[in-house]
């Protein structure tokens, strides 16, 4: 007997694109991320005393 599929496994292809995913794809298309990261990197905080900073990428 085969593995039983859950209710949601057959519906991934019908998933609605959310506003969040539309926004993020638009941002990836519009923003030059490598240039922006290169611009921010010199003034980005470095690890020291206190909470460590999040990675830039």
Residue, then its C-alpha position, 0 to 999 in steps of 0.5 A: x500500500x502506498x503512502x497516503x497523501x495529506x489533504x494539502x499536498x495536492x494543492x501546491x500548484x493552486x497556491x495564491x500568490x500573497x502580497x508579501x511574495x509579490x512585494x519581495x519579488x518586485x524588490x528583488x527585481x528593482x533593487x541592486x542588492x550587491x551595490x546596496x550591500x557594498x555601500x552599507x558595508x563600510x558603516x555596518x556595525x562589527x561584532x564587539x561588546x553586546x549583541x552581535x549584529x545580523x549578517x549583512x546578506 
